[in-house]
Amino acid sequence: MTLLQLTYFVELCRTKNFTRAAKNQNVTQPTVSNAVRDLELEFGLKLLERDNRHLALTPAGEELLDMALQLLSYADEIRLVMQDRAEEKKRLLMGIPNMTHAAGFTDFFRLLHGTYPDMEIQTVHDITANLLPELYAGRLHLLLVPYQPTDGRCRYLAWKKTRFLFCVSSDHPLASRASVRIADICHEPLISYFGDIYLKNYDLRRRYLELGTEMNVVYRCGQINTMQDLIRSGEGCGYVIESTYIGEGLVGIPFEEELPVTLWLVWTKESERHTVVKKTLRAVREYLGAGEEP
């Protein structure tokens, strides 16, 4: 029995057609037929029921298919891990929302670059809801996001604790305030950020309704710079993570009742098979375990 024979067998089970299976595998039809025949001879079992128009699995064939799918999947993982080691890949593929990137990536990059100078960090920017499928598909190794996804497939590590500020233009009437309450800002037009689901953690909609109003989001944008420019020009105000706003022409005001936010590193069990992920998590854990706060 070989992995190639099992590959042909699985493709035949998927297509239920020898010709299509052979075409999809870029081999001749006799190659697929011979692979199945050799498996049957080796096991002394009939795997398929055939007639001129139909192809069906026997109970033994169904059992082999289940095991073959698991084996081939694990073989793919082995191949990826071995390629990762053989080619000495040192590229970490990260997904980060733009606001999180501005708030927490600099310290993260400084840590990894200082620990592993040869490691390349490649980032993809999108909202968390769009980054998670990329993580699950293995196209990203790690996410840095402002809330914990509820999906049980994820593993987490708190990277940085910070807070939200209320950002206004420097000539806004609230700009001189040392702090604000929700009641002070509930009537202000808001410039927000795509993927601002993390604001739901603070039940702001209910708080606004209790004050007799609703959140008035006049514009949602995908770039932090655009958000800042609109606030700077007086088109609205916004909730921003501390350290993400540029001070010139802008003021970030703390809330009397703080709105804390934790930036999380998120990955999957499958991600941990990559050497670059193991090295990253080891460096982060050692850094945080030393009692240092990013």
C-alpha positions as a Markdown table, in Angstrom:
| # | Residue | x | y | z |
|---|---|---|---|---|
| 1 | Met | 0.0 | 0.0 | 0.0 |
| 2 | Thr | 1.3 | 3.5 | -0.9 |
| 3 | Leu | 0.1 | 7.0 | -0.3 |
| 4 | Leu | -0.3 | 7.4 | -4.1 |
| 5 | Gln | -2.6 | 4.4 | -4.3 |
| 6 | Leu | -4.7 | 5.8 | -1.4 |
| 7 | Thr | -4.8 | 9.2 | -3.2 |
| 8 | Tyr | -6.2 | 7.6 | -6.4 |
| 9 | Phe | -8.7 | 5.6 | -4.3 |
| 10 | Val | -9.9 | 8.7 | -2.4 |
| 11 | Glu | -10.3 | 10.7 | -5.7 |
| 12 | Leu | -12.2 | 7.8 | -7.2 |
| 13 | Cys | -14.5 | 7.7 | -4.2 |
| 14 | Arg | -15.0 | 11.5 | -4.5 |
| 15 | Thr | -15.8 | 11.5 | -8.3 |
| 16 | Lys | -17.5 | 8.1 | -8.6 |
| 17 | Asn | -15.9 | 7.9 | -12.0 |
| 18 | Phe | -12.7 | 6.4 | -13.2 |
| 19 | Thr | -12.2 | 8.8 | -16.1 |
| 20 | Arg | -12.8 | 11.9 | -14.0 |
| 21 | Ala | -10.6 | 10.6 | -11.2 |
| 22 | Ala | -7.7 | 9.9 | -13.6 |
| 23 | Lys | -8.1 | 13.3 | -15.3 |
| 24 | Asn | -8.1 | 15.1 | -11.9 |
| 25 | Gln | -4.9 | 13.3 | -10.9 |
| 26 | Asn | -3.2 | 13.8 | -14.3 |
| 27 | Val | -2.8 | 10.0 | -14.9 |
| 28 | Thr | -4.4 | 7.4 | -17.2 |
| 29 | Gln | -7.5 | 5.6 | -16.3 |
| 30 | Pro | -5.7 | 2.2 | -16.1 |
| 31 | Thr | -3.4 | 3.7 | -13.5 |
| 32 | Val | -6.4 | 4.4 | -11.2 |
| 33 | Ser | -7.9 | 1.0 | -12.0 |
| 34 | Asn | -4.6 | -0.8 | -11.2 |
| 35 | Ala | -4.2 | 1.1 | -7.9 |
| 36 | Val | -7.6 | 0.0 | -6.7 |
| 37 | Arg | -7.1 | -3.5 | -7.9 |
| 38 | Asp | -3.7 | -3.7 | -6.1 |
| 39 | Leu | -5.3 | -2.5 | -2.9 |
| 40 | Glu | -8.0 | -5.2 | -3.2 |
| 41 | Leu | -5.4 | -7.9 | -3.9 |
| 42 | Glu | -3.2 | -6.7 | -1.0 |
| 43 | Phe | -6.1 | -6.7 | 1.5 |
| 44 | Gly | -7.9 | -9.7 | 0.1 |
| 45 | Leu | -11.1 | -7.6 | 0.2 |
| 46 | Lys | -13.5 | -6.1 | -2.3 |
| 47 | Leu | -13.5 | -2.3 | -2.0 |
| 48 | Leu | -15.9 | -1.3 | -4.8 |
| 49 | Glu | -19.0 | -2.6 | -6.4 |
| 50 | Arg | -18.9 | -1.9 | -10.1 |
| 51 | Asp | -21.3 | -2.1 | -13.0 |
| 52 | Asn | -21.6 | -0.3 | -16.3 |
| 53 | Arg | -23.3 | 2.8 | -14.8 |
| 54 | His | -22.7 | 2.8 | -11.0 |
| 55 | Leu | -19.8 | 2.7 | -8.6 |
| 56 | Ala | -20.4 | 2.1 | -4.9 |
| 57 | Leu | -18.2 | 1.4 | -1.9 |
| 58 | Thr | -18.4 | -1.8 | 0.0 |
| 59 | Pro | -18.4 | -1.7 | 3.8 |
| 60 | Ala | -14.6 | -2.4 | 3.7 |
| 61 | Gly | -14.2 | 0.3 | 1.1 |
| 62 | Glu | -16.0 | 2.8 | 3.3 |
| 63 | Glu | -13.8 | 1.9 | 6.2 |
| 64 | Leu | -10.7 | 2.3 | 4.1 |
| 65 | Leu | -11.9 | 5.7 | 2.8 |
| 66 | Asp | -12.3 | 7.1 | 6.3 |
| 67 | Met | -8.8 | 5.9 | 7.3 |
| 68 | Ala | -7.3 | 7.0 | 4.0 |
| 69 | Leu | -8.7 | 10.6 | 4.4 |
| 70 | Gln | -7.1 | 10.8 | 7.9 |
| 71 | Leu | -3.8 | 9.4 | 6.8 |
| 72 | Leu | -3.5 | 11.6 | 3.7 |
| 73 | Ser | -4.4 | 14.7 | 5.7 |
| 74 | Tyr | -1.7 | 13.9 | 8.3 |
| 75 | Ala | 0.7 | 13.2 | 5.4 |
| 76 | Asp | 0.0 | 16.7 | 4.1 |
| 77 | Glu | 0.8 | 18.1 | 7.6 |
| 78 | Ile | 4.0 | 16.1 | 7.8 |
| 79 | Arg | 5.0 | 17.5 | 4.3 |
| 80 | Leu | 4.3 | 21.1 | 5.4 |
| 81 | Val | 6.3 | 20.7 | 8.6 |
| 82 | Met | 9.2 | 19.0 | 6.9 |
| 83 | Gln | 9.3 | 21.6 | 4.1 |
| 84 | Asp | 9.2 | 24.3 | 6.8 |
| 85 | Arg | 12.3 | 22.8 | 8.4 |
| 86 | Ala | 14.1 | 21.8 | 5.2 |
| 87 | Glu | 13.8 | 25.2 | 3.6 |
| 88 | Glu | 14.4 | 26.9 | 7.0 |
| 89 | Lys | 11.4 | 29.1 | 6.5 |
| 90 | Lys | 11.5 | 32.1 | 8.8 |
| 91 | Arg | 8.4 | 34.0 | 7.7 |
| 92 | Leu | 5.6 | 34.6 | 10.2 |
| 93 | Leu | 2.2 | 35.2 | 8.5 |
| 94 | Met | 0.1 | 37.4 | 10.7 |
| 95 | Gly | -3.4 | 38.9 | 10.4 |
| 96 | Ile | -4.1 | 42.2 | 12.2 |
| 97 | Pro | -6.9 | 44.7 | 12.0 |
| 98 | Asn | -5.7 | 48.2 | 11.3 |
| 99 | Met | -6.5 | 49.7 | 14.6 |
| 100 | Thr | -4.9 | 46.8 | 16.5 |
| 101 | His | -1.8 | 47.1 | 14.3 |
| 102 | Ala | -1.4 | 50.7 | 15.3 |
| 103 | Ala | -2.0 | 49.9 | 19.0 |
| 104 | Gly | 0.1 | 46.8 | 19.6 |
| 105 | Phe | 2.2 | 45.7 | 16.6 |
| 106 | Thr | 5.2 | 48.0 | 17.2 |
| 107 | Asp | 6.1 | 46.3 | 20.5 |
| 108 | Phe | 5.4 | 42.9 | 19.1 |
| 109 | Phe | 7.7 | 43.5 | 16.1 |
| 110 | Arg | 10.4 | 44.9 | 18.4 |
| 111 | Leu | 10.3 | 41.8 | 20.6 |
| 112 | Leu | 10.5 | 39.3 | 17.7 |
| 113 | His | 13.0 | 41.2 | 15.7 |
| 114 | Gly | 15.3 | 41.6 | 18.7 |
| 115 | Thr | 14.9 | 37.9 | 19.5 |
| 116 | Tyr | 15.1 | 36.5 | 16.0 |
| 117 | Pro | 16.7 | 39.1 | 13.7 |
| 118 | Asp | 16.3 | 36.8 | 10.6 |
| 119 | Met | 12.6 | 36.3 | 11.1 |
| 120 | Glu | 10.5 | 37.9 | 8.4 |
| 121 | Ile | 7.0 | 39.1 | 9.6 |
| 122 | Gln | 4.4 | 39.5 | 6.9 |
| 123 | Thr | 1.1 | 41.1 | 7.9 |
| 124 | Val | -2.4 | 41.0 | 6.3 |
| 125 | His | -4.8 | 43.7 | 7.4 |
| 126 | Asp | -8.6 | 43.1 | 7.6 |
| 127 | Ile | -11.4 | 42.9 | 10.1 |
| 128 | Thr | -11.2 | 40.0 | 12.5 |
| 129 | Ala | -14.2 | 38.2 | 11.0 |
| 130 | Asn | -12.4 | 38.0 | 7.7 |
| 131 | Leu | -9.0 | 37.0 | 9.2 |
| 132 | Leu | -10.3 | 34.0 | 11.2 |
| 133 | Pro | -11.2 | 31.9 | 8.1 |
| 134 | Glu | -7.6 | 32.6 | 6.7 |
| 135 | Leu | -6.2 | 31.3 | 10.1 |
| 136 | Tyr | -8.4 | 28.2 | 10.0 |
| 137 | Ala | -7.4 | 27.5 | 6.4 |
| 138 | Gly | -3.7 | 27.7 | 7.3 |
| 139 | Arg | -3.0 | 30.7 | 5.2 |
| 140 | Leu | -2.1 | 32.7 | 8.3 |
| 141 | His | -0.1 | 31.5 | 11.3 |
| 142 | Leu | -1.2 | 34.0 | 14.0 |
| 143 | Leu | -3.7 | 36.9 | 14.6 |
| 144 | Leu | -3.4 | 39.9 | 16.8 |
| 145 | Val | -6.9 | 41.1 | 17.5 |
| 146 | Pro | -8.8 | 43.2 | 20.1 |
| 147 | Tyr | -11.2 | 40.5 | 21.4 |
| 148 | Gln | -11.3 | 36.7 | 21.9 |
| 149 | Pro | -13.1 | 34.9 | 19.1 |
| 150 | Thr | -15.7 | 32.6 | 20.6 |
| 151 | Asp | -14.8 | 29.7 | 18.2 |
| 152 | Gly | -13.5 | 26.8 | 20.2 |
| 153 | Arg | -10.8 | 26.1 | 17.6 |
| 154 | Cys | -8.7 | 29.1 | 18.8 |
| 155 | Arg | -6.0 | 29.3 | 21.4 |
| 156 | Tyr | -5.2 | 32.6 | 23.0 |
| 157 | Leu | -2.5 | 34.6 | 24.8 |
| 158 | Ala | -3.0 | 38.1 | 26.1 |
| 159 | Trp | -0.4 | 40.4 | 24.6 |
| 160 | Lys | -1.3 | 43.9 | 25.7 |
| 161 | Lys | -3.8 | 45.5 | 28.0 |
| 162 | Thr | -4.9 | 49.0 | 27.1 |
| 163 | Arg | -8.0 | 51.1 | 26.9 |
| 164 | Phe | -10.3 | 53.1 | 24.6 |
| 165 | Leu | -10.2 | 56.9 | 24.5 |
| 166 | Phe | -12.7 | 59.2 | 23.0 |
| 167 | Cys | -10.9 | 61.0 | 20.2 |
| 168 | Val | -12.0 | 64.6 | 19.1 |
| 169 | Ser | -10.4 | 67.4 | 17.1 |
| 170 | Ser | -8.2 | 69.8 | 19.1 |
| 171 | Asp | -10.7 | 72.6 | 18.7 |
| 172 | His | -13.7 | 70.5 | 19.8 |
| 173 | Pro | -15.5 | 71.8 | 23.0 |
| 174 | Leu | -14.6 | 68.6 | 24.8 |
| 175 | Ala | -10.9 | 68.8 | 23.9 |
| 176 | Ser | -9.9 | 70.4 | 27.2 |
| 177 | Arg | -11.7 | 67.8 | 29.4 |
| 178 | Ala | -9.6 | 65.5 | 31.6 |
| 179 | Ser | -12.2 | 62.8 | 31.2 |
| 180 | Val | -15.7 | 62.2 | 29.8 |
| 181 | Arg | -18.7 | 60.1 | 30.5 |
| 182 | Ile | -20.9 | 58.3 | 28.0 |
| 183 | Ala | -23.6 | 60.9 | 28.9 |
| 184 | Asp | -21.2 | 63.7 | 27.8 |
| 185 | Ile | -20.6 | 62.3 | 24.3 |
| 186 | Cys | -23.8 | 60.3 | 23.5 |
| 187 | His | -25.0 | 63.0 | 21.0 |
| 188 | Glu | -21.8 | 63.3 | 19.1 |
| 189 | Pro | -21.6 | 62.1 | 15.5 |
| 190 | Leu | -19.2 | 59.1 | 15.3 |
| 191 | Ile | -16.5 | 58.2 | 12.8 |
| 192 | Ser | -16.0 | 54.4 | 13.3 |
| 193 | Tyr | -14.0 | 51.6 | 12.0 |
| 194 | Phe | -15.1 | 48.6 | 9.9 |
| 195 | Gly | -15.3 | 45.6 | 12.2 |
| 196 | Asp | -16.0 | 47.6 | 15.3 |
| 197 | Ile | -17.7 | 44.6 | 16.8 |
| 198 | Tyr | -15.4 | 44.8 | 19.8 |
| 199 | Leu | -17.3 | 47.9 | 20.9 |
| 200 | Lys | -20.3 | 45.6 | 21.6 |
| 201 | Asn | -18.4 | 44.2 | 24.5 |
| 202 | Tyr | -19.2 | 47.4 | 26.4 |
| 203 | Asp | -22.9 | 47.3 | 25.7 |
| 204 | Leu | -22.8 | 50.9 | 24.3 |
| 205 | Arg | -26.0 | 50.5 | 22.4 |
| 206 | Arg | -27.9 | 49.9 | 25.6 |
| 207 | Arg | -26.1 | 52.8 | 27.4 |
| 208 | Tyr | -27.0 | 55.2 | 24.6 |
| 209 | Leu | -30.7 | 54.0 | 24.7 |
| 210 | Glu | -30.8 | 54.6 | 28.4 |
| 211 | Leu | -29.7 | 58.1 | 27.7 |
| 212 | Gly | -32.6 | 58.6 | 25.2 |
| 213 | Thr | -30.5 | 58.4 | 22.1 |
| 214 | Glu | -28.7 | 56.0 | 19.7 |
| 215 | Met | -25.1 | 55.8 | 18.4 |
| 216 | Asn | -24.9 | 58.1 | 15.4 |
| 217 | Val | -22.2 | 56.5 | 13.2 |
| 218 | Val | -21.9 | 58.9 | 10.2 |
| 219 | Tyr | -19.1 | 57.0 | 8.5 |
| 220 | Arg | -17.2 | 53.7 | 8.8 |
| 221 | Cys | -13.8 | 53.5 | 7.2 |
| 222 | Gly | -11.2 | 50.8 | 6.7 |
| 223 | Gln | -8.1 | 52.9 | 7.4 |
| 224 | Ile | -7.1 | 54.5 | 10.7 |
| 225 | Asn | -5.5 | 57.5 | 8.9 |
| 226 | Thr | -8.9 | 58.2 | 7.2 |
| 227 | Met | -10.7 | 57.9 | 10.5 |
| 228 | Gln | -8.2 | 60.4 | 12.1 |
| 229 | Asp | -8.4 | 62.8 | 9.2 |
| 230 | Leu | -12.2 | 63.0 | 9.4 |
| 231 | Ile | -12.1 | 63.5 | 13.2 |
| 232 | Arg | -9.3 | 66.1 | 12.8 |
| 233 | Ser | -11.5 | 68.0 | 10.3 |
| 234 | Gly | -14.4 | 68.0 | 12.7 |
| 235 | Glu | -16.7 | 65.6 | 10.8 |
| 236 | Gly | -17.2 | 63.5 | 14.0 |
| 237 | Cys | -15.5 | 61.9 | 17.0 |
| 238 | Gly | -14.5 | 58.3 | 17.6 |
| 239 | Tyr | -13.6 | 55.5 | 20.0 |
| 240 | Val | -9.9 | 54.7 | 19.5 |
| 241 | Ile | -7.5 | 52.4 | 21.3 |
| 242 | Glu | -5.0 | 54.4 | 23.3 |
| 243 | Ser | -1.7 | 55.1 | 21.3 |
| 244 | Thr | -3.4 | 54.7 | 17.9 |
| 245 | Tyr | -4.2 | 58.4 | 17.4 |
| 246 | Ile | -1.7 | 61.0 | 16.2 |
| 247 | Gly | -1.7 | 63.9 | 18.6 |
| 248 | Glu | -1.4 | 66.7 | 16.0 |
| 249 | Gly | -4.9 | 68.2 | 15.7 |
| 250 | Leu | -6.4 | 65.4 | 17.8 |
| 251 | Val | -7.1 | 64.8 | 21.5 |
| 252 | Gly | -7.7 | 61.5 | 23.1 |
| 253 | Ile | -9.8 | 61.8 | 26.2 |
| 254 | Pro | -10.0 | 59.0 | 28.9 |
| 255 | Phe | -13.5 | 57.8 | 30.0 |
| 256 | Glu | -14.3 | 58.2 | 33.7 |
| 257 | Glu | -15.5 | 54.6 | 33.6 |
| 258 | Glu | -12.7 | 53.0 | 31.7 |
| 259 | Leu | -13.3 | 50.9 | 28.6 |
| 260 | Pro | -10.5 | 48.4 | 28.9 |
| 261 | Val | -9.4 | 46.3 | 25.9 |
| 262 | Thr | -7.0 | 43.4 | 25.7 |
| 263 | Leu | -5.0 | 42.7 | 22.5 |
| 264 | Trp | -4.9 | 38.9 | 22.0 |
| 265 | Leu | -2.6 | 36.7 | 20.1 |
| 266 | Val | -4.8 | 34.0 | 18.5 |
| 267 | Trp | -3.7 | 30.8 | 16.8 |
| 268 | Thr | -4.9 | 27.2 | 16.2 |
| 269 | Lys | -3.5 | 23.8 | 17.3 |
| 270 | Glu | -2.5 | 23.3 | 13.6 |
| 271 | Ser | -0.5 | 26.5 | 13.6 |
| 272 | Glu | 1.7 | 25.2 | 16.4 |
| 273 | Arg | 3.1 | 22.6 | 14.0 |
| 274 | His | 5.1 | 25.4 | 12.3 |
| 275 | Thr | 8.5 | 26.1 | 13.8 |
| 276 | Val | 8.1 | 29.8 | 13.3 |
| 277 | Val | 5.0 | 29.8 | 15.4 |
| 278 | Lys | 6.6 | 27.8 | 18.2 |
| 279 | Lys | 9.5 | 30.2 | 18.3 |
| 280 | Thr | 7.2 | 33.2 | 18.3 |
| 281 | Leu | 5.1 | 31.9 | 21.2 |
| 282 | Arg | 8.1 | 30.9 | 23.2 |
| 283 | Ala | 9.6 | 34.4 | 22.8 |
| 284 | Val | 6.3 | 36.1 | 23.8 |
| 285 | Arg | 5.8 | 33.8 | 26.8 |
| 286 | Glu | 9.3 | 34.4 | 28.0 |
| 287 | Tyr | 8.8 | 38.1 | 27.6 |
| 288 | Leu | 5.5 | 38.2 | 29.5 |
| 289 | Gly | 6.7 | 35.8 | 32.1 |
| 290 | Ala | 9.6 | 38.1 | 32.9 |
| 291 | Gly | 7.0 | 40.5 | 34.3 |
| 292 | Glu | 7.4 | 43.0 | 31.5 |
| 293 | Glu | 4.3 | 44.7 | 30.2 |
| 294 | Pro | 4.4 | 45.4 | 26.5 |
